[in-house]
Amino acid sequence: MKNKGNIRKLIKTIFKIVFFPVYFFIALIRFTSEKIGFSIRLKLSLIYVRKLLNAMLWAGIIVILAFGILKVYNTIAYNYKSVSNLLPQEGRDYSKIENYSRDNRVHVLIYDSYKNVVFATEPALADYGYKETLSFINAGSGFYLTINETIFKSGRDIILVIYSDIQNEIDQTIELSKIILYVFAIVTFFSVITIAGAGKGVFYPIREMTETVRDISESNLNLRLNVSGSKNELKELSITFNEMMNRIEEDYNRQKQFVSDASHELRTPIAVVQGYVDMLNRWGKNDSEVLQESIDAIKNESENMKDLVDKLLFLARNDKGSLVFQKEEFSLTEMLVETVKETQIIDTKHKINCSINEEISLYADRNRIKQAVRIFIDNAIKYTPTGGEINIGLCHDESHIKIIIKDTGIGMTKEELEHIFDRFYRSDKSRTREKGGHGLGLAIARVIILGHNGKIKVRSRAGEGSEFTILLGY
């Protein structure tokens, strides 16, 4: 057992000495790639180099082990076959075995069936005791691998123990290890250069993307990444980034337009108020008619500005994500009937019909739903000539509750339909000013319905009226 422990220690020592530079280099690469904040390109290159070194190391170890084992096996097999053939058929003349032992670095011990030494080319080896099957010993004069076999010769059983000196095989294995190490170093050197060069080509598109992204600013949001030279994941990343920039640019432009329109909407009433204030300052102190006219105008414009600010704040809360709906279970039928009656009282120039014949309840924000419905009804009133009809209906199917507002008004073109929910959009600006409003009503109604996970469907043709259908889930 002691000899087996010695051979294991020897083999471990050989591999530690031969492959220490390799292990050190791999450990250095691992530490460098994990601890130091290098670029992704360098880290990936180090990872590839490390994997290559690991693969080459294991390949080298397998080659060395296969070479060493094969050399030792061939040696002991050849010695065993040769010594077996040299055993005398009769008597105890072992001179041929002695000659073979001197020429081939082999020592032979022959035991009888009682494990007593009958013959030994090196008597000192008998001091190591009888060896079972296969073992290793270091006898000082050499490193031996022993093998024994019971053979029937000269009319009796004898135990043949062959000590094969494998020091030359070990030396050859070490020399092969050195050669592999030198080749390993050369291949590693050129591999590092090759991997580094390949990494430069792979990361060039990323560097180009970085420069493009760095150049994107408020003044040139139209810049996009070049996807023509990209491949695989990089191309997908570029396309995704460009799509994101398209949305950002669109939202940014919409926001600019929103601010511009809001400023324009506020500028007019402020100018009116300022004009009447100047008129009051000049003549209103003593002229009661001028005073009353100015008060009425300022009051109207103040209410107009308050209404606009309330709508802007509603939309701003929605954009910020702080808009909260106070949901409760209520009768949608009752709410619609109530809204229709209120509208009929206010508007006597149109025929407002109500086809609501069933009781339907809804879990939602009652006030907001009523606000949205009123917006659609007011919109129908604005664009329906005097004497026209507006029909409000309520029904349901298996998955949706449907509120239908249909008018016989002027209708809309296909182009207008694409923008009716845009903020401050007016299909006919001059007519809208006459009828009042800021172009925010439908945008607010859309926020309310979508906030309740609903949908809005619109059907309209120029000159044939419009139909808005609100779809709400149960």
C-alpha positions as CSV (number, residue, x, y, z in Angstrom):
1,M,0.0,0.0,0.0
2,K,2.9,2.3,0.8
3,N,4.4,1.8,-2.7
4,K,1.0,2.5,-4.3
5,G,0.8,5.8,-2.4
6,N,4.3,6.7,-3.6
7,I,3.5,6.1,-7.2
8,R,0.3,8.3,-6.9
9,K,2.4,11.1,-5.3
10,L,5.0,10.8,-8.0
11,I,2.4,11.1,-10.8
12,K,0.7,14.0,-9.1
13,T,4.1,15.7,-8.7
14,I,5.0,15.2,-12.4
15,F,1.7,16.7,-13.6
16,K,2.0,19.6,-11.2
17,I,5.5,20.5,-12.4
18,V,4.8,20.0,-16.1
19,F,1.4,21.8,-16.2
20,F,1.9,24.4,-13.5
21,P,2.3,27.2,-16.1
22,V,-0.9,26.1,-17.8
23,Y,-2.9,26.1,-14.6
24,F,-1.5,29.4,-13.5
25,F,-2.4,31.0,-16.9
26,I,-6.0,29.6,-16.7
27,A,-6.4,30.9,-13.1
28,L,-5.0,34.3,-14.2
29,I,-7.5,34.5,-17.1
30,R,-10.4,33.5,-14.8
31,F,-9.5,36.1,-12.2
32,T,-8.9,38.8,-14.8
33,S,-12.3,38.2,-16.5
34,E,-14.3,38.0,-13.3
35,K,-12.6,40.7,-11.1
36,I,-11.3,43.4,-13.4
37,G,-13.7,45.7,-15.2
38,F,-12.5,45.2,-18.8
39,S,-14.7,45.6,-21.9
40,I,-17.1,42.9,-22.9
41,R,-15.0,42.2,-25.9
42,L,-11.9,41.5,-23.8
43,K,-13.8,39.5,-21.3
44,L,-15.4,37.3,-24.0
45,S,-11.9,36.9,-25.6
46,L,-10.5,35.8,-22.2
47,I,-13.4,33.4,-21.7
48,Y,-12.8,31.8,-25.2
49,V,-9.1,31.6,-24.5
50,R,-9.8,29.9,-21.1
51,K,-12.1,27.4,-22.7
52,L,-9.5,26.7,-25.4
53,L,-6.8,26.2,-22.8
54,N,-9.1,23.8,-20.8
55,A,-9.8,21.8,-23.9
56,M,-6.1,21.6,-24.9
57,L,-5.1,20.8,-21.3
58,W,-7.4,17.8,-21.1
59,A,-6.4,16.7,-24.5
60,G,-2.8,16.8,-23.5
61,I,-3.4,14.9,-20.3
62,I,-5.3,12.2,-22.2
63,V,-2.5,11.9,-24.7
64,I,0.2,11.7,-22.0
65,L,-1.8,9.1,-20.0
66,A,-2.5,7.0,-23.1
67,F,1.1,7.2,-24.2
68,G,2.5,6.3,-20.7
69,I,0.0,3.5,-20.1
70,L,0.6,2.0,-23.6
71,K,4.4,2.1,-23.2
72,V,4.3,0.5,-19.7
73,Y,1.8,-2.1,-20.9
74,N,3.9,-3.1,-23.9
75,T,6.9,-3.4,-21.7
76,I,5.5,-5.6,-19.1
77,A,3.6,-7.7,-21.6
78,Y,6.7,-8.2,-23.7
79,N,8.8,-9.1,-20.5
80,Y,6.1,-11.5,-19.3
81,K,5.9,-13.3,-22.6
82,S,9.7,-13.5,-23.0
83,V,10.4,-14.7,-19.4
84,S,7.6,-17.3,-19.7
85,N,9.1,-18.7,-22.8
86,L,12.6,-18.9,-21.2
87,L,11.5,-21.0,-18.2
88,P,13.1,-24.4,-18.4
89,Q,10.8,-27.3,-19.1
90,E,12.7,-29.6,-16.7
91,G,15.2,-28.9,-13.9
92,R,16.2,-25.5,-12.5
93,D,18.5,-24.0,-15.1
94,Y,17.6,-20.3,-15.1
95,S,20.7,-19.0,-16.9
96,K,18.7,-17.8,-19.9
97,I,16.5,-15.8,-17.6
98,E,19.6,-14.2,-15.9
99,N,20.9,-13.2,-19.4
100,Y,17.5,-11.7,-20.3
101,S,17.4,-9.9,-17.0
102,R,20.7,-8.2,-17.6
103,D,19.9,-7.1,-21.1
104,N,16.3,-5.8,-20.6
105,R,16.2,-4.2,-17.1
106,V,14.1,-7.0,-15.8
107,H,14.3,-8.9,-12.5
108,V,12.6,-12.3,-12.0
109,L,11.7,-14.0,-8.8
110,I,10.3,-17.6,-8.7
111,Y,8.4,-18.9,-5.7
112,D,7.3,-22.4,-5.0
113,S,3.7,-23.2,-4.0
114,Y,4.6,-22.4,-0.4
115,K,5.8,-18.9,-1.5
116,N,9.4,-19.7,-0.8
117,V,12.0,-18.1,-3.1
118,V,13.4,-20.7,-5.6
119,F,15.2,-18.3,-7.9
120,A,15.9,-14.5,-7.9
121,T,17.9,-12.5,-10.5
122,E,18.1,-9.7,-7.8
123,P,17.9,-11.4,-4.4
124,A,17.5,-8.0,-2.7
125,L,14.0,-7.7,-4.2
126,A,12.9,-10.6,-2.2
127,D,13.1,-8.4,0.9
128,Y,10.1,-6.5,-0.4
129,G,8.0,-9.6,0.1
130,Y,5.7,-11.5,-2.1
131,K,3.6,-9.3,-4.4
132,E,0.1,-10.0,-5.3
133,T,-1.0,-9.6,-8.9
134,L,0.1,-6.0,-9.8
135,S,2.1,-3.5,-7.7
136,F,4.7,-0.8,-7.8
137,I,7.9,-0.5,-5.9
138,N,10.8,1.9,-5.8
139,A,13.9,-0.3,-5.1
140,G,16.4,2.5,-5.2
141,S,18.1,1.2,-8.4
142,G,14.9,1.6,-10.4
143,F,11.2,2.1,-10.4
144,Y,9.5,-1.3,-10.9
145,L,6.1,-2.5,-11.9
146,T,5.5,-6.1,-10.7
147,I,3.3,-8.8,-12.2
148,N,2.9,-12.4,-11.0
149,E,1.4,-15.6,-12.4
150,T,1.1,-19.2,-11.2
151,I,2.6,-21.5,-13.9
152,F,2.9,-25.3,-14.0
153,K,6.5,-26.2,-15.0
154,S,8.7,-29.1,-14.4
155,G,5.9,-31.1,-12.9
156,R,5.0,-28.6,-10.3
157,D,3.3,-25.2,-9.7
158,I,5.6,-22.2,-9.5
159,I,4.8,-18.6,-9.0
160,L,6.5,-16.3,-11.5
161,V,7.0,-12.7,-10.4
162,I,8.5,-10.3,-12.9
163,Y,9.9,-6.8,-11.9
164,S,9.9,-4.6,-15.0
165,D,11.9,-1.4,-14.7
166,I,9.7,1.3,-16.2
167,Q,11.9,4.3,-15.4
168,N,12.7,4.8,-19.1
169,E,9.0,4.8,-19.9
170,I,8.4,7.4,-17.2
171,D,11.2,9.5,-18.6
172,Q,9.8,9.3,-22.1
173,T,6.3,10.2,-20.8
174,I,7.9,13.3,-19.1
175,E,9.7,14.3,-22.3
176,L,6.4,14.0,-24.2
177,S,4.7,16.2,-21.6
178,K,7.4,18.8,-22.2
179,I,6.9,18.7,-25.9
180,I,3.1,19.0,-25.5
181,L,3.7,21.9,-23.2
182,Y,5.8,23.8,-25.7
183,V,3.3,23.1,-28.5
184,F,0.6,24.2,-26.1
185,A,2.3,27.5,-25.4
186,I,2.8,28.2,-29.1
187,V,-0.8,27.3,-30.1
188,T,-2.1,29.4,-27.1
189,F,-0.1,32.5,-28.3
190,F,-1.4,32.4,-31.8
191,S,-4.9,31.5,-30.5
192,V,-5.0,34.5,-28.3
193,I,-4.1,36.7,-31.3
194,T,-6.6,35.1,-33.5
195,I,-9.4,35.3,-30.9
196,A,-8.6,39.0,-30.2
197,G,-8.7,39.7,-33.9
198,A,-12.0,37.9,-34.4
199,G,-13.5,39.7,-31.4
200,K,-12.7,43.0,-33.1
201,G,-14.8,42.1,-36.1
202,V,-17.6,40.8,-34.0
203,F,-17.8,43.9,-31.8
204,Y,-17.4,46.5,-34.5
205,P,-21.2,46.7,-35.1
206,I,-21.7,47.2,-31.3
207,R,-19.1,50.0,-31.3
208,E,-20.9,51.6,-34.3
209,M,-24.3,51.3,-32.4
210,T,-22.7,52.9,-29.4
211,E,-21.5,55.9,-31.4
212,T,-24.9,56.3,-33.1
213,V,-26.8,56.1,-29.7
214,R,-24.4,58.7,-28.3
215,D,-25.2,61.1,-31.1
216,I,-29.0,60.8,-30.6
217,S,-30.3,63.9,-28.9
218,E,-33.4,66.1,-28.7
219,S,-32.4,67.9,-31.9
220,N,-31.9,64.7,-34.0
221,L,-34.3,62.0,-32.7
222,N,-34.6,60.7,-36.2
223,L,-31.2,58.9,-36.1
224,R,-31.4,55.1,-36.3
225,L,-29.1,52.2,-36.0
226,N,-27.7,50.7,-39.2
227,V,-29.1,47.1,-39.4
228,S,-27.5,46.3,-42.8
229,G,-24.2,45.0,-41.4
230,S,-25.7,43.4,-38.3
231,K,-26.4,39.7,-37.9
232,N,-28.5,37.4,-35.7
233,E,-29.1,38.9,-32.2
234,L,-27.4,42.2,-33.1
235,K,-29.7,42.7,-36.0
236,E,-32.7,41.9,-33.8
237,L,-31.4,44.3,-31.1
238,S,-30.9,47.0,-33.7
239,I,-34.4,46.6,-35.1
240,T,-35.9,46.6,-31.6
241,F,-34.0,49.7,-30.6
242,N,-35.1,51.5,-33.8
243,E,-38.7,50.6,-33.1
244,M,-38.3,51.9,-29.6
245,M,-36.8,55.2,-31.0
246,N,-39.7,55.4,-33.4
247,R,-42.2,55.3,-30.5
248,I,-40.1,57.8,-28.5
249,E,-39.9,60.2,-31.4
250,E,-43.6,59.8,-32.1
251,D,-44.4,60.4,-28.4
252,Y,-42.0,63.3,-28.2
253,N,-43.5,65.0,-31.2
254,R,-47.0,64.4,-29.9
255,Q,-46.0,65.9,-26.6
256,K,-44.5,69.0,-28.4
257,Q,-47.7,69.3,-30.4
258,F,-49.7,68.8,-27.2
259,V,-47.9,71.6,-25.5
260,S,-48.1,73.8,-28.5
261,D,-51.8,73.3,-28.9
262,A,-52.5,73.8,-25.2
263,S,-50.5,77.0,-25.3
264,H,-52.5,78.1,-28.3
265,E,-55.8,77.2,-26.7
266,L,-54.9,79.2,-23.6
267,R,-53.5,82.1,-25.5
268,T,-56.8,83.1,-27.1
269,P,-58.9,83.3,-23.8
270,I,-56.0,85.0,-22.0
271,A,-55.8,87.6,-24.9
272,V,-59.6,88.1,-24.7
273,V,-59.5,88.6,-20.9
274,Q,-56.5,90.9,-21.2
275,G,-58.4,92.9,-23.9
276,Y,-61.5,93.3,-21.8
277,V,-59.4,94.3,-18.8
278,D,-57.8,97.0,-20.8
279,M,-61.2,98.2,-22.0
280,L,-62.5,98.2,-18.4
281,N,-59.5,100.2,-17.4
282,R,-60.2,102.8,-20.1
283,W,-63.9,103.1,-20.3
284,G,-65.6,100.6,-18.0
285,K,-65.4,102.6,-14.8
286,N,-68.1,105.0,-16.0
287,D,-69.9,103.0,-18.7
288,S,-72.2,100.3,-17.3
289,E,-72.7,98.6,-20.7
290,V,-69.0,98.2,-21.2
291,L,-68.6,97.0,-17.6
292,Q,-71.3,94.3,-17.9
293,E,-70.0,93.2,-21.3
294,S,-66.5,92.9,-19.9
295,I,-67.7,90.9,-16.9
296,D,-69.7,88.5,-19.0
297,A,-66.8,88.0,-21.4
298,I,-64.2,87.5,-18.7
299,K,-66.6,85.0,-16.9
300,N,-67.1,83.0,-20.0
301,E,-63.4,82.9,-20.9
302,S,-62.5,82.0,-17.3
303,E,-64.9,79.1,-17.4
304,N,-63.5,78.1,-20.8
305,M,-59.9,78.1,-19.4
306,K,-61.0,76.2,-16.2
307,D,-62.6,73.6,-18.4
308,L,-59.5,73.3,-20.6
309,V,-57.2,73.1,-17.5
310,D,-59.4,70.4,-16.0
311,K,-59.2,68.4,-19.2
312,L,-55.4,68.8,-19.4
313,L,-55.0,67.8,-15.8
314,F,-57.1,64.7,-16.4
315,L,-54.9,63.7,-19.4
316,A,-51.7,64.5,-17.5
317,R,-52.7,62.2,-14.6
318,N,-53.4,59.5,-17.1
319,D,-50.0,60.0,-18.7
320,K,-48.3,59.9,-15.4
321,G,-50.2,56.7,-14.4
322,S,-51.8,58.3,-11.3
323,L,-55.4,58.3,-12.6
324,V,-57.5,56.3,-10.3
325,F,-61.0,55.0,-11.0
326,Q,-63.5,54.7,-8.1
327,K,-65.2,51.5,-9.1
328,E,-68.5,50.2,-7.8
329,E,-71.5,48.1,-8.8
330,F,-74.2,50.2,-10.3
331,S,-77.1,50.1,-12.8
332,L,-75.8,51.0,-16.2
333,T,-79.4,51.1,-17.5
334,E,-80.4,53.7,-14.9
335,M,-77.3,55.8,-15.6
336,L,-77.9,55.8,-19.4
337,V,-81.6,56.7,-19.0
338,E,-80.7,59.5,-16.7
339,T,-78.1,60.8,-19.2
340,V,-80.6,60.7,-22.0
341,K,-83.2,62.6,-20.0
342,E,-80.7,65.3,-19.1
343,T,-79.7,65.6,-22.7
344,Q,-83.3,65.9,-23.9
345,I,-83.8,68.7,-21.4
346,I,-80.7,70.6,-22.6
347,D,-81.1,70.0,-26.3
348,T,-84.4,70.5,-28.0
349,K,-83.1,70.9,-31.6
350,H,-82.5,67.2,-32.1
351,K,-84.6,64.1,-31.8
352,I,-82.9,62.0,-29.2
353,N,-84.1,58.4,-29.1
354,C,-83.5,55.9,-26.3
355,S,-83.7,52.1,-27.0
356,I,-82.8,50.6,-23.6
357,N,-85.1,47.8,-22.7
358,E,-83.1,45.6,-20.3
359,E,-81.5,45.9,-16.9
360,I,-77.8,45.7,-17.0
361,S,-75.4,46.2,-14.1
362,L,-71.7,47.1,-14.4
363,Y,-68.7,47.2,-12.0
364,A,-67.0,50.5,-12.9
365,D,-66.5,54.2,-12.1
366,R,-70.0,55.5,-12.6
367,N,-69.1,59.1,-12.9
368,R,-66.3,58.5,-15.4
369,I,-68.5,56.2,-17.6
370,K,-71.2,58.8,-17.6
371,Q,-68.6,61.4,-18.5
372,A,-67.5,59.3,-21.5
373,V,-71.0,58.6,-22.7
374,R,-71.9,62.3,-22.4
375,I,-68.8,63.2,-24.5
376,F,-70.0,60.9,-27.3
377,I,-73.5,62.3,-27.1
378,D,-72.3,65.9,-27.1
379,N,-70.0,65.0,-30.1
380,A,-73.0,63.6,-32.0
381,I,-75.1,66.8,-31.2
382,K,-72.3,69.1,-32.4
383,Y,-72.1,67.4,-35.8
384,T,-75.7,66.6,-36.4
385,P,-77.8,69.3,-38.1
386,T,-80.9,70.7,-36.5
387,G,-83.8,68.2,-36.7
388,G,-81.4,65.2,-37.0
389,E,-81.7,62.0,-34.9
390,I,-79.4,60.7,-32.2
391,N,-80.1,57.1,-31.0
392,I,-78.7,55.7,-27.8
393,G,-78.9,51.9,-27.3
394,L,-77.8,49.3,-24.8
395,C,-77.4,45.6,-25.3
396,H,-75.1,42.7,-24.4
397,D,-73.7,39.4,-25.7
398,E,-71.8,36.6,-24.0
399,S,-68.6,38.7,-23.5
400,H,-69.4,42.4,-23.8
401,I,-71.9,45.1,-22.8
402,K,-72.5,47.4,-25.7
403,I,-73.4,51.1,-25.5
404,I,-74.3,52.4,-29.0
405,I,-74.5,56.2,-29.9
406,K,-75.6,56.7,-33.5
407,D,-76.3,60.0,-35.2
408,T,-77.5,61.2,-38.6
409,G,-74.9,64.0,-38.8
410,I,-72.2,65.0,-41.3
411,G,-70.1,61.9,-40.8
412,M,-66.3,61.6,-41.2
413,T,-63.9,60.7,-43.9
414,K,-61.4,57.7,-43.6
415,E,-58.6,60.2,-42.9
416,E,-60.5,61.9,-40.2
417,L,-61.4,58.6,-38.5
418,E,-57.7,57.9,-38.1
419,H,-57.2,61.0,-35.9
420,I,-60.4,61.6,-34.1
421,F,-58.9,60.4,-30.8
422,D,-55.8,62.5,-31.1
423,R,-55.6,65.4,-28.6
424,F,-56.6,68.8,-30.0
425,Y,-57.6,67.2,-33.3
426,R,-60.4,69.0,-35.2
427,S,-61.9,67.5,-38.3
428,D,-63.4,71.0,-39.1
429,K,-61.7,73.6,-37.0
430,S,-63.8,76.6,-38.0
431,R,-67.0,74.7,-37.2
432,T,-65.6,73.4,-34.0
433,R,-64.8,76.9,-32.7
434,E,-68.3,78.0,-33.5
435,K,-69.7,75.0,-31.5
436,G,-67.2,75.3,-28.7
437,G,-64.7,72.6,-27.4
438,H,-61.0,72.1,-27.5
439,G,-60.6,68.9,-29.3
440,L,-59.9,66.9,-26.1
441,G,-63.3,65.3,-25.5
442,L,-62.8,62.1,-27.5
443,A,-59.3,61.7,-26.2
444,I,-60.6,61.8,-22.6
445,A,-63.4,59.4,-23.5
446,R,-60.9,57.0,-24.9
447,V,-58.8,57.2,-21.8
448,I,-61.8,56.4,-19.6
449,I,-63.0,53.4,-21.7
450,L,-59.5,51.9,-22.1
451,G,-59.0,52.4,-18.4
452,H,-61.9,50.1,-17.8
453,N,-60.4,47.5,-20.2
454,G,-63.0,48.4,-22.8
455,K,-62.9,49.1,-26.6
456,I,-64.3,51.7,-28.9
457,K,-65.5,50.9,-32.4
458,V,-66.4,53.7,-34.9
459,R,-68.2,53.5,-38.2
460,S,-68.7,56.6,-40.2
461,R,-69.0,57.9,-43.8
462,A,-69.0,61.5,-45.0
463,G,-72.6,62.6,-45.2
464,E,-74.0,59.4,-43.7
465,G,-73.6,60.0,-40.0
466,S,-71.5,58.2,-37.4
467,E,-71.9,55.3,-35.0
468,F,-69.8,54.8,-31.8
469,T,-69.9,51.5,-30.0
470,I,-68.5,51.2,-26.5
471,L,-67.6,47.6,-25.5
472,L,-67.2,46.9,-21.8
473,G,-66.5,43.6,-20.1
474,Y,-68.7,42.2,-17.4
